[in-house]
Every structure is written in structure tokens, then in C-alpha cells.
Amino acid sequence: MSEKNIGLKLPTPWRYKRYYLFIFLTVVALVLPWIKVNESYFFLLNFDKLELHLAFVKFDMQELYLLPFLLMILFLGIFGMTVMGGRVFCGWICPQTIFRVIYRDLIETKILKLRKRIKNKQLEPDMSIFQNKVKKAVAVLIWVVLSFVASANLLWFFVPPEDFFSYLADPFEHIILFGTLVASAIFLIYDIVFLKEDYCIYVCPYSRVQSVLYDENTVMALYDTNRGGHIYDEHKVKQFTKQKDIQVKEPHAECTACESCVTVCPTHIDIRKGLQLECINCLECVDACTVVMGKLGKPSLVNWSSEYEIIDKKGKTQYFRPKIIAYAVLLVGLTIGMVLMGSNKEHMLLNINKENRLYSIEKTNDGRVVVDNAYEFLLQNTQNEKMSFYFEVILPKDVKGEIEIFKPKEDFDVTPGVKKKKIVVLRTYDKLSEDDRHDTIIPITIRAYAIGHEDKITVFRESTFTYPRADIIKNTK
């Protein structure tokens, strides 16, 4: 009976929706590393220049306090996604799955016709035929090229594309970059051509983690045993291979035993067996059963739903349950925390180290005692243009006197991305303390700023100024 005769309109296959998402993710991954706003990238962890670019804002490596936020958001996002939708990440977002679809479904099946049908992923091509061997070789060569493109694309999130290609022009000077590119490409070739879905089944640790995260409301690809019948017994042993055998024991059983859901599965499982670690929630079995049962005027026996709704018949799937709300709250909290910390980004970096010598002291011709303290300022301009910097000394209100900047006398230029070392000498002519027994440690605040941009590019650093005890001042010649 045709679909037209029974008036049943089949929904858009999940496979097509996955393809649209794969195309979108691929375009975003390829284009995003090339987009710059004010010389900053959307995401770049640049070990070469010790920079982190996030949402088109540039951070120095000293500001990597944002990276733990990113990692926590990534892992909690995947875990929350798993609690909600099972291994939906594996079937819809994971690069391994996308690459396998490109190689198996696009290159081998659609372009080279090495495989007969996308819907039959169990039947491997007959490699005893010479023509198939040639097609296989061509498929591998195409994937070798794409593997290097994918590996380069990955590295663009760690090395800007313009630097990447200039570095590759002299590979012996950048052996680590070149080696990483080749090694990752070789891994992709082995993984996609030879290891295939065995990576998902045996290598990827995520399949083991998922079983801990699932609950009865987790949405996944499920075979409805209430309608279709029990193909496997409680020990997961297959009982029936034909529809008439199923209906002898369960007359209401609707499963036709066509096994379309089995032949289409990329991880080679039978979804009618129940929840299995190998299932990546690609939903191809749902599409296959939808077509077969649609021809009979019935809804699919395999659905993307939960045990709560399909197997236990307790009601509709509860999406907004406490566990999901907790993940959402954590993700929102982490995102807000990261945004707040990122908004407090300092537009210049300054480290102040006091020299080992506590102070130097001398007497001027007019009889005044001069006390100097020396410091090493390490300053970095995190802007995109050369700027001039200077600073001032702020004393506590209870300190009577003044500390002036003896060296340097004038402001100095700092090139973007370059750390500038500056020896700074602070001097006082005033009597800041009269302690007869100990040197006096005076807390000071250094206010450093960019000339002409004082309202935006200003930082404050705490330090100390050591003033000698009274007898040293008295005996200075």
C-alpha cells in the first residue's frame, strides 16, 4: 500500500536534519578562525603569542582564569545534554560522526557509488572486484586531502591562519606545528577509514559515562515493545526472526521483522534489543521504521522518546525535572561568572618586583637625606596599538611626606604584545619615620596608566617602600 493511498504524510527524516546541522557546523568551524574584530578572534588559544581570544576580546595568558570556566561549561553542557537527550552529542555534533558521514555516505556512497545504498550500512563493498578497489583507493585519497584540511582547521584555533601558512612555508623552523598537523591527519585517516565506528564503541569513554547519567526520562532512540513485540528475551537473546513467529506468542505485535532498523545502524546494533552503549542517537533507525510502518498506515515502532513515555506508559516525558534544572542553573551561573570576570579585563598588565637591596641612602650638599628604593616593572600593552605609559605613587593618608619618581623621568612607549622591563627608582627627601629600632615598611599603591587613555587603561598595584631606621639616617654622611 502506498503512502498516497493511505494518506499518511511522513515527517522529514532525522537524517536530513542531521545533514543540515553538519553543514552548518562545518561552515562555522571553517569560517570562524578567519573572522577578526579589532584584531581579535572569536576563540583562539595562542601558545605562540601567549594569548587567549574569547568572543573577540583578547586576554593575556596571565588572565587564563577564564579557561576553567570554559572547560566547566563544556563538560557540564555535554553532561546536561546527555541527561536530556542521551548520546545526542555523539550522533549530531561529534566530529567523529560528521567525518564518518562525509566519508561513508557522501564520498563512498553518493559520489563514488562504492556502496549501493545509504540505508544499508551493514553490507561492506565486495573488495574482490577490481573496480571497487579503484573506487576505494580514490575514496581514501579524497579523505587524505580532507584529513589535512580538518587537521589544519583544528590548529587554526591555536595558531591564527595567517601565521599558520607562513609557518608551514618553513616547516623545519616550526617542527612541532608541522608534526602536529601530520600526526592528527594520520590519526583521522586511520580513524575514519579503518577504525570507523569501533572508535565510538571501544575507544570513546563517553559511552561509559552515559549509562551513569541516564534516567527514565532521558530521550533516546527506543523500540516500543508494547506495540512491536519482544524480539529478545530478558537475557537479550533473540527469539524471533519472522513476523509470524512473533505473532504466535504476541498476536498484537506489529514488528514486521524487516530489520530495516538493523541494516541502517552505523554502529551495527539492533535497537529492538533495548538500551545499548553503542547507540549514538543518530536516529537512522527511527527514519527506517517510520518509512516501513508508514507504508502500513501506522506510526513508527522506533521513536526518539523516553522509557517513561514509551515503555512504562507513565505519561509524557518530563523534560524540566530537577536534574535538568540543576544543570541549567549551573551553566547559567558559570556563564554569568565568566562574563563578569571577563568584563573586568585589565587593558594593561603590570608586575612589580622589588629589588633585593632594601634601599640606598645618601646626603645631599644641602644636608638633606635621600632614600631610594628600586623596583623592576614588567609591563605589557594588551592593546592593538603602541601606547605611552607612566605612573604615580599613592601614599597612605597617615604618612606625612612624599615619594617621587626619580627614574624614569618621562613616559615610555610600549609595543603591543611585547613585555617591557623597566627599572624604576622611587625617592623621598622627607622624614617618613623616626623608628630607632627597625626599618619602616610603608605600603604604597602604584597607579599605572596610558597617556591620553587614563579613563580606560589604568591599573593599580600594591607594593612597599622601605625607610631606614633613625640611627642610619642620623649617621649618613
C-alpha positions in Angstrom: 0.0 0.0 0.0 1.5 3.3 -1.0 1.8 6.4 1.2 -0.6 8.2 -1.2 -3.3 5.6 -0.9 -3.4 5.6 2.9 -3.0 9.4 3.2 -0.1 9.2 5.7 2.4 12.0 5.4 5.8 11.0 6.5 7.8 13.6 8.6 11.1 15.0 7.4 13.7 12.3 8.1 16.0 12.9 11.0 18.9 12.1 8.7 18.2 15.2 6.6 18.1 17.3 9.8 21.4 16.0 10.9 22.9 16.7 7.4 21.7 20.4 7.7 23.3 20.6 11.1 26.5 19.0 9.9 26.8 21.5 7.1 26.2 24.4 9.4 28.8 23.2 12.0 31.3 22.6 9.2 30.9 26.0 7.7 31.1 27.7 11.1 34.3 25.7 12.0 36.0 26.6 8.7 35.0 30.2 8.6 35.2 31.3 12.3 39.0 31.2 12.6 39.3 33.7 9.8 36.9 36.3 11.3 38.6 39.1 13.3 37.1 42.0 15.2 39.6 44.7 16.3 42.4 42.2 15.7 40.8 39.6 18.0 39.2 36.2 17.2 36.1 34.5 18.5 38.2 31.8 20.0 42.0 31.4 19.8 44.2 29.8 22.4 47.5 31.0 21.0 50.5 29.4 22.8 52.9 31.1 20.3 52.0 34.6 21.5 50.6 33.5 24.9 47.1 34.9 24.3 43.6 33.8 24.7 40.9 35.3 22.4 37.4 34.8 23.5 34.3 36.4 22.0 36.5 38.8 20.1 38.3 40.0 23.2 42.0 39.4 23.7 43.3 38.1 27.0 46.9 37.6 28.0 48.0 34.2 29.3 48.1 35.8 32.8 44.3 36.1 32.5 43.7 32.4 31.9 41.3 32.3 34.8 38.6 32.2 32.2 39.8 28.9 30.8 38.5 26.8 33.7 35.1 28.4 33.2 35.1 27.3 29.5 36.0 23.8 30.4 33.4 23.5 33.1 30.7 24.9 30.7 31.8 22.4 28.0 31.7 19.4 30.3 28.5 20.4 32.1 26.9 21.2 28.8 27.6 17.8 27.4 26.6 16.0 30.6 23.3 18.0 30.7 22.7 17.3 27.1 23.2 13.6 27.8 20.7 13.6 30.7 18.2 15.4 28.5 18.8 13.7 25.1 21.1 10.7 25.6 24.1 10.5 23.3 22.7 13.2 21.1 26.1 14.9 21.1 27.6 11.7 19.5 25.0 11.5 16.8 24.6 15.2 16.0 27.7 17.2 16.9 30.7 14.9 17.4 33.4 15.4 14.7 33.9 11.6 14.5 30.3 11.1 13.4 30.4 14.0 11.0 33.6 12.8 9.4 32.2 9.2 9.0 29.1 10.6 7.3 31.2 12.6 4.9 33.4 9.6 4.1 30.9 6.8 4.1 27.6 8.4 3.0 29.0 11.2 0.8 32.3 10.0 -0.7 31.8 6.2 -0.8 28.0 6.1 -1.5 26.9 9.3 -3.2 30.0 10.3 -5.2 31.8 7.0 -6.0 28.8 4.6 -5.8 31.1 2.2 -3.9 28.3 1.4 -1.5 24.9 0.8 -3.0 22.6 2.5 -0.5 22.9 4.8 2.4 20.2 2.8 4.2 22.4 -0.3 4.2 25.4 0.3 6.4 26.0 -3.4 7.3 26.9 -4.6 3.8 30.5 -3.8 3.1 31.6 -3.4 -0.6 33.0 -6.5 -2.3 36.7 -5.7 -2.5 37.5 -8.7 -4.7 36.2 -6.6 -7.7 38.9 -4.5 -9.3 36.6 -1.6 -9.9 35.7 -1.4 -6.2 39.4 -1.5 -5.3 40.0 1.6 -7.5 37.0 3.4 -6.0 38.2 2.5 -2.5 41.7 4.0 -3.3 40.1 7.1 -4.7 37.9 7.4 -1.6 40.9 7.1 0.6 42.9 9.7 -1.4 40.0 12.2 -1.1 39.8 11.6 2.6 43.6 12.1 2.9 43.2 15.6 1.5 40.2 16.3 3.7 42.0 15.0 6.8 44.8 17.6 6.3 42.1 20.3 5.8 40.4 19.1 9.1 43.7 19.0 10.9 44.6 22.5 9.7 41.2 23.7 10.7 41.7 22.4 14.3 45.1 24.1 14.5 43.7 27.4 13.4 42.1 27.6 16.8 45.6 27.6 18.3 47.6 29.3 15.6 46.0 32.1 13.6 45.5 31.1 9.9 47.8 33.8 8.6 50.6 32.7 10.9 49.8 29.0 10.2 50.6 29.3 6.5 53.7 31.4 6.9 55.0 28.9 9.5 54.3 26.0 7.1 56.5 27.7 4.5 59.4 26.9 6.7 58.4 23.6 8.4 61.9 22.8 9.9 61.7 26.0 11.9 58.2 25.0 13.2 58.6 21.3 13.5 56.1 21.0 16.4 53.3 22.6 14.3 54.2 20.6 11.2 54.4 17.4 13.2 51.1 18.0 14.9 49.4 18.6 11.5 50.8 15.4 10.1 50.1 13.3 13.2 46.5 14.5 13.5 45.9 13.9 9.8 47.3 10.4 10.0 45.1 9.7 13.0 42.0 10.9 11.2 42.8 8.7 8.2 43.2 5.6 10.4 40.2 6.5 12.5 37.7 7.2 9.7 38.8 4.7 7.1 39.9 1.7 9.2 38.7 2.1 12.9 35.3 3.5 11.9 32.5 3.2 14.5 34.7 1.0 16.6 36.1 4.3 17.9 32.6 5.1 19.3 32.2 1.6 20.7 35.6 0.7 22.2 37.7 3.9 22.4 35.4 6.8 23.3 34.9 7.0 27.1 31.7 8.9 26.7 29.7 5.8 26.0 30.6 4.5 29.5 29.8 7.8 31.2 26.3 8.0 29.6 25.0 5.0 31.5 25.5 6.8 34.8 23.7 9.9 33.5 20.6 8.3 32.1 17.3 8.2 33.9 13.8 7.1 32.9 13.0 10.5 31.3 16.2 10.6 29.2 15.2 10.9 25.5 16.8 8.3 23.2 16.0 6.0 20.3 13.6 3.4 21.7 11.8 0.4 20.3 8.3 0.2 21.6 7.9 -3.4 22.8 4.3 -2.7 23.8 3.4 -2.3 20.1 6.1 -4.2 18.3 6.5 -7.2 20.5 9.5 -8.6 22.3 12.1 -9.7 19.8 14.6 -10.5 22.5 14.1 -12.2 25.9 15.1 -10.9 29.3 18.6 -12.3 28.7 19.0 -10.3 25.4 18.8 -13.5 23.4 17.0 -13.2 20.1 13.7 -15.2 20.0 12.2 -14.4 16.6 13.3 -13.6 13.1 9.9 -13.6 11.3 6.8 -11.7 11.9 4.6 -14.7 12.0 6.8 -16.3 14.8 6.4 -13.1 16.9 2.7 -13.0 16.5 2.3 -16.6 17.6 3.4 -15.5 21.1 2.2 -11.9 20.9 -0.7 -11.6 18.4 -0.8 -7.8 18.8 2.8 -7.5 17.7 3.3 -5.0 14.8 7.0 -5.5 14.1 7.4 -6.9 10.5 10.9 -8.3 11.2 12.1 -6.5 8.1 15.2 -5.4 10.1 15.5 -2.1 8.3 16.4 -0.6 11.6 19.3 -3.0 11.9 20.8 -2.6 8.4 20.8 1.2 8.6 22.5 1.3 12.0 26.1 2.7 11.7 27.2 1.0 15.0 25.8 -2.4 13.9 23.3 -2.9 16.7 19.7 -4.0 16.9 17.7 -1.2 18.5 15.0 -3.8 19.4 17.4 -5.2 22.0 16.9 -2.2 24.2 19.4 0.4 25.6 22.9 -0.3 24.4 26.2 1.6 24.9 26.9 1.6 21.2 23.8 3.6 20.3 24.8 7.2 19.3 21.3 8.6 18.9 21.7 9.2 15.2 18.0 8.2 14.8 18.5 6.5 11.5 16.6 3.5 12.9 13.7 5.9 13.6 13.7 7.0 10.0 13.9 3.4 8.7 11.0 2.2 10.8 9.0 5.3 10.0 9.1 4.5 6.3 8.2 0.8 6.7 5.4 1.4 9.2 4.2 4.4 7.2 3.5 2.2 4.2 1.2 0.2 6.5 -0.5 3.4 7.8 1.0 3.0 11.2 3.4 5.2 13.3 7.0 4.1 13.7 7.8 1.4 16.3 11.1 3.2 17.0 10.9 6.7 18.4 13.0 9.4 19.9 11.4 9.4 23.3 11.9 8.1 26.9 11.2 4.9 28.7 8.9 6.9 30.9 6.6 7.6 28.0 7.2 4.7 25.5 7.9 1.6 27.6 6.5 2.3 31.1 3.5 4.3 29.7 3.5 6.7 32.8 2.7 9.8 30.8 4.6 12.5 28.8 8.3 12.8 29.1 9.3 15.2 31.9 11.8 17.5 30.3 12.1 20.1 33.1 12.9 17.8 36.0 15.1 18.8 39.0 18.3 17.3 37.4 17.9 19.3 34.2 17.1 22.5 36.1 20.2 22.0 38.2 22.4 21.7 35.1 20.7 24.8 33.6 21.3 26.8 36.8 25.0 25.7 36.9 25.5 26.6 33.3 23.9 30.0 33.6 25.8 30.7 36.8 29.1 29.8 35.2 28.3 31.8 32.1 27.5 34.9 34.2 30.6 34.4 36.3 32.8 34.2 33.1 31.2 37.3 31.6 31.6 39.3 34.8 35.3 38.2 35.2 35.9 38.9 31.5 34.3 42.3 31.7 36.9 43.2 34.4 39.7 42.6 32.0 42.7 44.8 32.6 43.8 46.7 29.5 47.4 46.5 30.5 49.4 44.0 32.6 51.9 45.1 35.3 54.0 43.0 37.7 56.1 44.9 40.2 59.1 43.2 41.9 61.2 45.0 44.5 65.0 44.6 44.2 66.8 42.6 46.8 68.6 45.6 48.2 66.2 47.3 50.7 67.2 50.8 49.9 70.1 53.2 49.2 70.8 56.3 51.2 72.9 59.4 50.7 73.1 63.0 51.9 72.8 65.9 49.5 75.0 69.1 49.6 72.3 71.0 51.3 72.2 68.4 54.2 69.1 66.6 53.2 69.0 62.7 53.4 67.8 61.0 50.3 66.3 57.4 50.4 65.9 55.4 47.2 64.0 52.2 46.6 64.5 50.3 43.3 61.9 48.1 41.6 61.6 46.1 38.4 58.4 46.8 36.5 57.3 44.2 33.9 54.6 45.8 31.8 52.7 44.6 28.8 50.5 46.6 26.4 47.5 44.4 25.6 46.0 46.9 23.1 46.4 46.8 19.4 48.5 50.0 19.1 51.7 51.4 20.5 51.0 53.5 23.6 52.9 55.6 26.1 52.8 54.7 29.8 53.6 56.3 33.1 52.6 56.0 36.7 52.3 57.7 40.0 52.8 56.8 43.7 49.9 57.0 46.1 50.8 57.0 49.9 48.5 56.1 52.8 46.8 59.1 54.3 48.6 58.7 57.6 52.0 59.0 56.1 53.4 62.6 56.2 55.7 63.3 53.3 56.1 62.5 49.6 57.7 59.8 47.5 58.5 60.9 44.0 59.5 59.0 40.8 63.2 59.5 40.3 63.6 57.2 37.4 62.3 57.2 34.7 61.7 60.9 34.4 59.4 60.7 31.4 56.7 58.4 30.0 57.9 55.5 27.7 56.4 53.7 24.7 55.3 50.0 24.8 54.7 48.0 21.7 51.5 45.7 21.7 52.1 42.1 22.8 55.7 42.9 24.0 56.7 42.7 27.6 58.6 45.8 28.6 61.1 45.6 31.5 61.7 48.9 33.3 63.9 49.7 36.3 62.0 52.2 38.5 63.6 54.2 41.3 61.3 55.9 43.9 62.9 58.6 46.1 62.0 60.6 49.1 63.6 63.6 50.7 61.2 63.6 53.6 61.5 62.0 57.0 58.8 59.3 56.7 59.6 57.6 60.0 61.6 58.1 63.3 61.7 54.4 64.4 65.0 53.9 66.3 64.9 50.1 66.3 63.5 48.9 62.9 63.3 49.9 59.3 59.8 51.1 58.4 57.8 49.3 55.7 55.4 51.8 54.1 52.6 50.4 52.0 52.3 52.2 48.7 50.0 52.0 45.7 51.3 52.3 42.1 48.8 53.7 39.6 50.0 53.0 36.1 48.2 54.4 33.1 48.3 55.0 29.3 48.9 58.6 28.4 45.7 60.0 26.8 43.7 57.0 27.9 43.7 57.4 31.7 40.0 56.9 32.0 40.1 53.4 30.5 43.7 52.0 30.6 44.6 52.3 34.3 45.8 49.6 36.8 46.6 49.7 40.5 49.3 47.6 42.1 50.2 47.3 45.8 53.9 47.4 46.8 56.0 48.7 49.7 58.7 51.4 50.3 61.3 50.7 52.9 62.5 53.6 55.0 65.7 53.2 57.2 65.6 53.3 61.0 66.5 56.6 62.7 70.2 55.8 63.6 71.0 55.0 60.0 69.5 58.3 58.8 71.5 60.2 61.6 74.8 58.6 60.7 74.5 59.1 56.9 77.4 61.2 55.6 
